[in-house]
Amino acid sequence: MPKSRVSKKKLFREFSFQKDRYISNNYLKNIHSARKDFCDQNNILWSQMEFMLWAYDLEFFTIDYAASEYGMNRTNMANRIIYPLGQQELTYKHFDRLTPSKTLEDHLFRDETKYNYRVRYALTQKARLMVQRFYQTL
């Protein structure tokens, strides 16, 4: 076993911090208390907040894409996360199923018709501000 470089004075301490030259900033240190307080204040579940953190950098997404990237079943993703966030006005339909296109090129070269088109969802401004506030609390 290698010899420890920790001084004998620290032998009976409960903890000891690393030196600043090894670790600069550790913003996630308080994530447990920050997420608990934040979710209680905003009346959302942590799984919903995690999803909003994941979707923050996306302009829009489909349920299929979100489920495959997030590692969830499509039905569970829709019923447990996206639809409840929609009821709380944190997601909205960015492109609805029956949204007609306005140009002739879209009609000619589109692969998806109105019968197989998947709805594109996006985070609302309220949700984006909520994510920014969560980052600030960390």
Secondary structure, 3 states (H helix, E strand, C coil): CCCCCCCHHHCCCCCCCCCCCCCCCCHHHHHHHHHHHHHHHHCCCHHHHHHHHHHCCCCCECHHHHHHHHCCCHHHHHHHHHHHHHHCCCEEEEECCCCCCCCHHHHHHCCCCCCCCCCEEEECHHHHHHHHHHHHHC
